[in-house]
Amino acid sequence: MNLRFLIIPISLFILSCGDSHEDKQKTIPSQIEHEVYIKVLGIAQDGGMPHINNPSEFKDVATNVRTKELVVSLGLIDREQQKKYLFDATPDMPQQLHMLDEAISTNTIIDGVFLTHAHMGHYTGLMHFGREAMGSKTIPVYAMPKMKKFLETNGPWSQLVDLNNIMIHPIQGDRVITLSRKLKITPFLVPHRDEFSETVGYRIEGPEKTALFIPDINKWSVWETSIVEEVKKVDYAFIDATFFSEGEIPRPMSEVPHPFIDETTALFSEENKAIKSKVIFIHFNHSNPALYPKNSKRVALEEEGYRFAHQGAIFGL
């Protein structure tokens, strides 16, 4: 990856399901000019794509009809400090950490992991720090109180703590974490299915720009905060796009409440293109037609300004 970084509003963010691997690579910049930046390391919902019990998806990936998509994660890189951070530890974490190492190789595999919540796709990658794999020492893991307790009191995660494979750094909602003079992180609570832990999104503040990361949330209407107003305050908003619309999967969708893409766009319908372009959809279920770049509904939304994350995309902070 040695292309000079260019800000190209649409082509930079085109996701390449259904396109060739070579076409996808053309959209991914790699000679980075930013001192601090976000790199998208995965865009799929917890189950990934291809998805379990979907042989046609595995066939499509094997025959290059579609591209394998890793589970949602963001990498955060501070070149001045030679530090790199990970948002969520997915089942695909080994590959995602390798992608980060390709971006910036340092003496540590990772300088911190920020967890959003205790659902399958967002923390289970921690297992790779254990004695069966890396056997790491004191990897910093940032976790909210219930998430911290969950890791400390439930195996096999408790073994990571007992063996000092990870070192949990407790965090609190709306309290700023200063990583460097150019980089601040703020967690904030969001409503979700909190069976084992609370759920948070993150505000990521760089020297020039700011991003939101909300990969999982229940319907926007049950959040006491306006997503429209929050998006207006930042430069990038990576937000939950698990499903496109009602009826997408053959089960009651109330069991897995997420804001549908068409519900989110309805909230922004009166906003101008500049505001809509701050929205970067992420966390796509394998059923979501927005995974296809040429899908007519997705194309129409891109024409309005909305963007769709793809693996490898760079966002300068």
C-alpha positions in Angstrom: 0.0 0.0 0.0 2.0 3.0 -1.2 -0.4 5.4 -2.8 -0.4 9.0 -1.8 -3.4 10.0 0.4 -6.1 12.0 -1.4 -9.4 13.2 0.0 -11.9 11.9 -2.6 -15.3 12.1 -1.1 -16.9 9.1 -2.7 -14.3 6.8 -4.1 -12.3 6.8 -0.8 -15.2 5.3 1.0 -16.5 2.8 -1.6 -16.9 -0.7 -0.1 -15.9 -3.4 -2.5 -18.3 -6.3 -1.9 -19.0 -7.6 -5.4 -15.9 -5.9 -6.8 -12.5 -7.4 -7.4 -9.8 -7.3 -4.7 -7.7 -5.2 -7.1 -10.4 -2.6 -7.5 -10.8 -2.4 -3.8 -7.1 -1.8 -3.3 -7.2 1.2 -5.6 -9.4 3.0 -3.2 -7.2 2.5 -0.1 -4.5 5.2 0.5 -1.4 4.1 2.5 1.2 6.8 2.4 -0.3 8.7 5.3 0.3 12.5 5.7 -1.6 12.8 9.0 0.2 12.7 12.4 -3.0 11.3 14.0 -5.5 9.3 12.1 -8.2 6.5 12.2 -7.9 3.4 10.0 -11.0 1.2 9.5 -10.1 -2.4 10.3 -13.5 -4.0 9.8 -17.0 -3.1 8.9 -19.2 -6.2 9.5 -21.6 -7.0 12.4 -20.4 -9.4 15.0 -20.9 -12.5 12.9 -18.7 -11.2 10.0 -19.2 -11.9 6.3 -19.3 -14.6 5.1 -21.7 -15.5 8.0 -22.1 -18.8 9.7 -24.6 -21.2 8.0 -24.5 -19.3 4.8 -22.7 -21.5 2.2 -23.5 -19.2 -0.7 -21.6 -16.4 1.0 -18.6 -18.6 1.5 -18.8 -19.7 -2.2 -19.0 -16.1 -3.3 -15.9 -15.1 -1.3 -14.0 -18.2 -2.5 -14.8 -17.3 -6.1 -14.1 -13.5 -5.6 -17.7 -12.5 -6.3 -17.7 -10.9 -2.9 -15.1 -9.7 -0.4 -14.6 -11.2 3.0 -15.4 -8.5 5.6 -13.9 -8.4 9.1 -15.9 -7.5 12.2 -16.1 -3.8 13.1 -13.0 -2.3 14.6 -11.1 1.0 14.3 -7.4 1.5 14.6 -6.1 4.8 16.0 -2.6 5.9 15.2 -0.5 8.7 16.7 2.7 8.8 14.6 4.4 11.5 16.7 4.1 9.4 19.8 4.6 6.1 17.9 1.5 4.8 19.5 -1.4 2.8 18.2 -4.8 1.9 19.7 -7.6 -0.4 18.9 -11.4 0.1 19.3 -13.0 -3.3 20.1 -11.3 -6.7 20.2 -13.0 -8.7 17.6 -12.7 -12.3 16.6 -10.6 -11.0 13.7 -8.2 -9.2 16.0 -5.0 -11.0 15.0 -5.4 -9.9 11.4 -6.5 -6.4 12.4 -3.5 -6.0 14.7 -1.3 -7.0 11.7 -3.0 -4.4 9.6 -2.1 -1.8 12.3 1.5 -3.0 12.4 1.8 -2.6 8.7 0.6 1.0 9.2 3.1 1.7 12.0 5.5 -0.9 13.4 6.6 -0.2 17.0 8.0 -2.1 19.9 4.5 -3.0 21.1 1.7 -4.9 19.3 -0.8 -2.4 20.7 -0.8 0.4 23.2 -4.4 0.1 24.3 -7.7 -1.5 23.5 -10.9 0.4 24.1 -13.9 -1.9 24.6 -17.5 -0.8 23.8 -19.4 -3.7 25.4 -19.6 -7.5 26.1 -21.2 -8.8 22.9 -19.5 -11.4 20.8 -17.9 -9.3 18.2 -16.5 -6.6 20.5 -14.4 -8.3 23.1 -13.8 -12.0 22.4 -10.6 -11.2 20.5 -9.0 -10.6 23.9 -8.5 -14.4 24.0 -5.6 -14.1 21.6 -3.6 -12.3 24.3 -3.8 -15.4 26.4 -1.3 -18.2 27.1 -2.8 -20.4 24.2 -1.7 -17.7 21.7 0.4 -14.6 22.3 0.9 -14.9 26.1 1.1 -11.1 26.2 2.1 -9.0 29.2 0.0 -6.1 30.6 -1.8 -5.1 27.4 -3.8 -2.0 28.5 -7.5 -2.6 28.1 -9.9 0.3 28.8 -13.2 -0.9 30.2 -16.3 0.6 31.9 -17.1 -0.7 35.4 -19.5 -3.5 34.5 -17.3 -4.5 31.6 -14.3 -4.6 33.9 -16.1 -6.7 36.5 -17.3 -9.1 33.8 -13.7 -9.7 32.6 -12.4 -10.1 36.1 -15.0 -12.6 37.3 -15.8 -14.8 34.3 -13.5 -17.4 32.7 -11.7 -17.5 30.4 -11.3 -13.7 30.6 -10.4 -13.7 34.3 -7.3 -15.8 33.4 -6.1 -13.0 31.2 -6.3 -10.7 34.3 -4.8 -13.3 36.7 -1.8 -14.0 34.4 -1.4 -10.2 33.7 -1.9 -10.8 30.0 -4.0 -7.7 30.1 -4.2 -4.8 32.5 -7.6 -3.3 32.8 -7.7 0.5 33.0 -11.1 1.6 34.5 -12.9 4.3 32.6 -16.1 6.3 33.3 -18.8 7.7 31.1 -18.1 11.3 29.9 -14.7 11.4 31.6 -11.9 12.4 29.2 -8.9 10.1 28.8 -5.8 12.0 27.6 -3.5 9.8 25.6 -1.2 12.5 24.4 -1.2 16.3 23.8 -2.9 15.6 20.4 -5.3 12.8 21.3 -8.2 12.5 23.8 -10.9 9.8 24.1 -14.2 10.2 25.9 -16.6 7.2 26.4 -20.3 7.9 26.7 -23.1 5.5 27.6 -25.7 4.4 25.0 -28.7 2.2 25.3 -28.2 -1.4 24.1 -28.9 -5.0 25.2 -26.7 -4.8 28.2 -26.9 -8.4 29.4 -23.3 -8.6 30.6 -22.0 -5.0 30.6 -22.9 -1.4 29.9 -22.5 -0.2 26.3 -20.5 2.9 25.3 -19.7 4.9 22.2 -16.5 6.9 22.0 -15.6 10.5 21.0 -12.1 10.6 19.5 -10.5 14.0 19.5 -7.4 14.7 17.4 -5.4 17.9 17.0 -7.7 19.1 14.2 -10.7 16.8 13.8 -13.1 14.8 16.0 -14.9 11.5 15.4 -17.8 9.5 17.0 -17.8 5.8 17.1 -21.1 4.2 17.9 -21.1 0.6 16.4 -24.0 -0.7 18.5 -27.0 1.1 19.9 -30.8 0.5 20.2 -33.2 2.7 18.4 -32.2 6.4 18.3 -35.5 7.3 20.0 -34.6 5.6 23.2 -31.3 7.6 23.5 -31.8 10.8 25.4 -29.3 12.5 23.1 -30.0 13.7 19.6 -27.8 11.8 17.1 -28.3 14.7 14.6 -27.0 17.2 17.1 -24.1 15.0 18.0 -23.1 14.5 14.4 -23.1 18.2 13.8 -20.4 18.6 16.5 -17.9 16.3 14.9 -16.2 15.7 11.6 -16.8 12.0 11.3 -19.5 9.8 12.8 -19.1 6.0 12.5 -22.6 4.8 13.4 -24.6 1.6 13.7 -25.9 0.4 10.3 -26.6 -3.2 11.2 -29.8 -3.4 9.1 -31.1 -1.3 6.2 -34.8 -1.7 6.9 -37.6 -3.7 8.5 -38.1 -7.3 7.4 -34.4 -7.8 6.4 -33.9 -11.0 8.4 -36.3 -14.0 9.0 -36.8 -13.4 12.7 -38.5 -10.7 14.8 -36.2 -7.7 14.4 -37.3 -6.4 17.8 -35.0 -9.1 19.2 -32.0 -7.3 17.9 -33.0 -3.6 18.0 -30.8 -1.4 16.0 -31.5 1.9 14.1 -32.2 0.9 10.5 -30.3 2.9 7.9 -33.6 4.2 6.5 -34.6 5.3 10.0 -31.3 7.1 10.5 -31.5 8.9 7.1 -35.1 10.0 7.9 -33.7 11.8 10.9 -31.2 13.7 8.7 -33.6 14.3 5.9 -33.8 18.1 6.5 -30.0 18.5 6.9 -27.7 19.7 4.1 -25.2 17.5 2.3 -22.3 18.7 4.4 -24.0 17.4 7.5 -25.0 14.1 5.9 -21.5 13.5 4.7 -20.3 13.3 8.3 -22.3 10.1 8.6 -20.2 7.0 7.9 -22.3 3.9 8.1 -20.6 0.8 9.7 -21.4 -2.5 11.5 -23.3 -4.1 8.6 -25.1 -7.4 9.1 -24.3 -9.9 6.3 -28.0 -9.4 5.1 -27.6 -5.7 4.6 -27.9 -4.7 0.9 -25.6 -1.7 1.6 -22.7 -4.2 1.6 -23.1 -4.0 -2.2 -21.5 -0.8 -3.6 -23.8 -0.9 -6.6 -27.0 -1.4 -4.7 -29.4 1.3 -5.9 -30.5 2.4 -2.4 -26.9 2.8 -1.3 -26.0 4.7 -4.4 -28.9 7.0 -3.8 -27.8 7.7 -0.3 -24.2 8.4 -1.4 -25.6 10.9 -3.9 -27.2 12.7 -0.9 -23.8 12.7 0.9 -23.9 9.7 3.2 -20.8 7.5 3.3 -20.2 3.8 3.8 -17.1 2.6 5.6 -14.7 0.1 4.0 -11.8 -1.7 5.4 -8.5 0.2 5.1 -10.1 3.6 4.7 -8.1 6.5 6.4 -9.6 9.5 8.3 -7.2 12.2 9.4 -7.6 13.7 12.8 
